[in-house]
Amino acid sequence: MKPAAFGYFAPRDLPEALSLVSTYSSDGKVIAGGQSLVPLMNFRLARPSHLIDINGIGSLSGIDAADGRVTIGATTRQRDAGTHPDVKVQLPLLAEAISYIGHLAIQNRGTVGGSIAHADPAAELPVVALALDAQMHVQRTDGQRTIPAAEFSLGYLTTVLEADELLTATSFGVPPAGSGWCFSEVARRHGDFALVAVAVLLTLDAAGKVGSASIALGGVGPVPMRAGAAERLLVGEAPTDPVLRAAADTVGADVEPEDDIHASADYRRHLAGVLVRRALTTARARAAVAGNEHV
Ligand SMILES: Cc1cc2nc3c(=O)[nH]c(=O)nc-3n(C[C@H](O)[C@H](O)[C@H](O)COP(=O)(O)OP(=O)(O)OC[C@H]3O[C@@H](n4cnc5c(N)ncnc54)[C@H](O)[C@@H]3O)c2cc1C
């Protein structure tokens, strides 16, 4: 299939891009890596009148680590983010998640911002953004705003981004030293979108008890979700096997999966609990190692 005819702009700087995004807000589309948009256009599920290609804008690409945050420019390739030393050392949860995205060819072209703006509920990056309380930086011709990850997704492929806004960067808070992490998912075949994806961050205090817990899931509803009941059950407890299991057992009641051609809602609910228990177990082991390294 070929896409319907469209006009094409390649702005060289951010003001020009914002102006084009504003002018064509009703029927134009930003294109970044094109790994989601182009298939939609080829199937004629999207028919933008114009594409605004943001790949030539240098200021939208790159990784900056400062003041306890790692900020990733919107057009940074997923593979570049996942292999960047600052990300591997300071945000290993993010690096681990990116390794699950599609195939290397997809990661080499797909962008961090494109995945977050596209908001597929089974995509890895929005799940990690939620687990790490990321902030999305957004600009339009007449201003800018910062949106917490928890408020960014509204529904399937739908976010709070207005048609005249551009996502310019995503900023992730670096977890405290001594944190353990795990990203895990189940997909039907290697490279497929996840049936269920889980991101876990666990911090142990000096007494070895859980100081903070963050558990986010994808593929279990129209937007990524936090497993609040499980998180509350863990905090203040020693992370023994029965405690981790009890926390994971609450997850099924917290999620809202639907039946689709890939899996039933019941199967996804079951998977969510199993994956959270396994991810908590891995995160606990990594937190113990990280804690010893920081004594
Ligand atoms: C075979 C295949 C397998 C894949 N498997 C996975 C997978 O397992 N997990 C996964 O997460 N993804 C997967 N993907 C999708 C891939 O990660 C995409 O790269 C990603 O979803 C979109 O990023 P992009 O840069 O390609 O965005 P594009 O396709 O260029 O854009 C996607 C959407 O976001 C909008 N957009 C892009 N950038 C911005 C911005 N800065 N501001 C505002 N709006 C913007 C576009 O207008 C468009 O609506 C797969 C894709 C393919 C083709």
The ligand as a MOL file (V3000), in Angstrom:
LIG
                    3D

  0  0  0     0  0            999 V3000
M  V30 BEGIN CTAB
M  V30 COUNTS 53 58 0 0 0
M  V30 BEGIN ATOM
M  V30 1 C 7.3390 -3.7190 13.0250 0
M  V30 2 C 7.2290 -2.7020 14.1560 0
M  V30 3 C 7.2980 -3.1710 15.4550 0
M  V30 4 C 7.1970 -2.2530 16.5070 0
M  V30 5 N 7.2480 -2.7280 17.7830 0
M  V30 6 C 7.1580 -1.8680 18.8070 0
M  V30 7 C 7.2130 -2.3250 20.1420 0
M  V30 8 O 7.3730 -3.5090 20.4430 0
M  V30 9 N 7.1180 -1.3900 21.1330 0
M  V30 10 C 6.9430 -0.0550 20.8570 0
M  V30 11 O 6.8380 0.7380 21.7910 0
M  V30 12 N 6.8960 0.3990 19.6200 0
M  V30 13 C 6.9890 -0.4590 18.5830 0
M  V30 14 N 6.9250 0.0130 17.3130 0
M  V30 15 C 6.6960 1.4630 17.0990 0
M  V30 16 C 7.9890 2.2510 17.2420 0
M  V30 17 O 8.4690 2.2520 18.5650 0
M  V30 18 C 7.7700 3.7130 16.8280 0
M  V30 19 O 9.0330 4.2120 16.5700 0
M  V30 20 C 7.1090 4.6300 17.8220 0
M  V30 21 O 5.8580 4.1410 18.2240 0
M  V30 22 C 6.8390 6.0130 17.2140 0
M  V30 23 O 8.0290 6.7330 17.1390 0
M  V30 24 P 8.4300 7.4230 15.7800 0
M  V30 25 O 9.5700 8.2990 16.0750 0
M  V30 26 O 8.5980 6.3910 14.7330 0
M  V30 27 O 7.1290 8.3330 15.5240 0
M  V30 28 P 6.2840 8.6390 14.1980 0
M  V30 29 O 5.8270 7.3420 13.6050 0
M  V30 30 O 7.0320 9.5610 13.3100 0
M  V30 31 O 5.0630 9.4100 14.8450 0
M  V30 32 C 4.1080 8.7300 15.6360 0
M  V30 33 C 3.0310 9.7320 16.0760 0
M  V30 34 O 3.5680 10.6490 17.0360 0
M  V30 35 C 3.4890 11.9820 16.5590 0
M  V30 36 N 4.7530 12.6230 16.9600 0
M  V30 37 C 5.9990 12.1370 16.7580 0
M  V30 38 N 6.9080 12.9260 17.3490 0
M  V30 39 C 6.2270 13.9440 17.9170 0
M  V30 40 C 6.6080 15.0720 18.7030 0
M  V30 41 N 7.8920 15.3170 19.0130 0
M  V30 42 N 5.6410 15.9030 19.1410 0
M  V30 43 C 4.3420 15.6750 18.8440 0
M  V30 44 N 3.9080 14.5980 18.1390 0
M  V30 45 C 4.8420 13.7470 17.6830 0
M  V30 46 C 3.3110 11.8770 15.0500 0
M  V30 47 O 2.6120 12.9980 14.5200 0
M  V30 48 C 2.4930 10.5950 14.9470 0
M  V30 49 O 1.1330 10.8700 15.1970 0
M  V30 50 C 7.0220 -0.8700 16.2440 0
M  V30 51 C 6.9650 -0.4110 14.9180 0
M  V30 52 C 7.0570 -1.3180 13.8730 0
M  V30 53 C 6.9880 -0.8150 12.4610 0
M  V30 END ATOM
M  V30 BEGIN BOND
M  V30 1 1 1 2
M  V30 2 1 2 3
M  V30 3 2 2 52
M  V30 4 2 3 4
M  V30 5 1 4 5
M  V30 6 1 4 50
M  V30 7 2 5 6
M  V30 8 1 6 7
M  V30 9 1 6 13
M  V30 10 2 7 8
M  V30 11 1 7 9
M  V30 12 1 9 10
M  V30 13 2 10 11
M  V30 14 1 10 12
M  V30 15 2 12 13
M  V30 16 1 13 14
M  V30 17 1 14 15
M  V30 18 1 14 50
M  V30 19 1 15 16
M  V30 20 1 16 17
M  V30 21 1 16 18
M  V30 22 1 18 19
M  V30 23 1 18 20
M  V30 24 1 20 21
M  V30 25 1 20 22
M  V30 26 1 22 23
M  V30 27 1 23 24
M  V30 28 2 24 25
M  V30 29 1 24 26
M  V30 30 1 24 27
M  V30 31 1 27 28
M  V30 32 2 28 29
M  V30 33 1 28 30
M  V30 34 1 28 31
M  V30 35 1 31 32
M  V30 36 1 32 33
M  V30 37 1 33 34
M  V30 38 1 33 48
M  V30 39 1 34 35
M  V30 40 1 35 36
M  V30 41 1 35 46
M  V30 42 1 36 37
M  V30 43 1 36 45
M  V30 44 2 37 38
M  V30 45 1 38 39
M  V30 46 1 39 40
M  V30 47 2 39 45
M  V30 48 1 40 41
M  V30 49 2 40 42
M  V30 50 1 42 43
M  V30 51 2 43 44
M  V30 52 1 44 45
M  V30 53 1 46 47
M  V30 54 1 46 48
M  V30 55 1 48 49
M  V30 56 2 50 51
M  V30 57 1 51 52
M  V30 58 1 52 53
M  V30 END BOND
M  V30 END CTAB
M  END
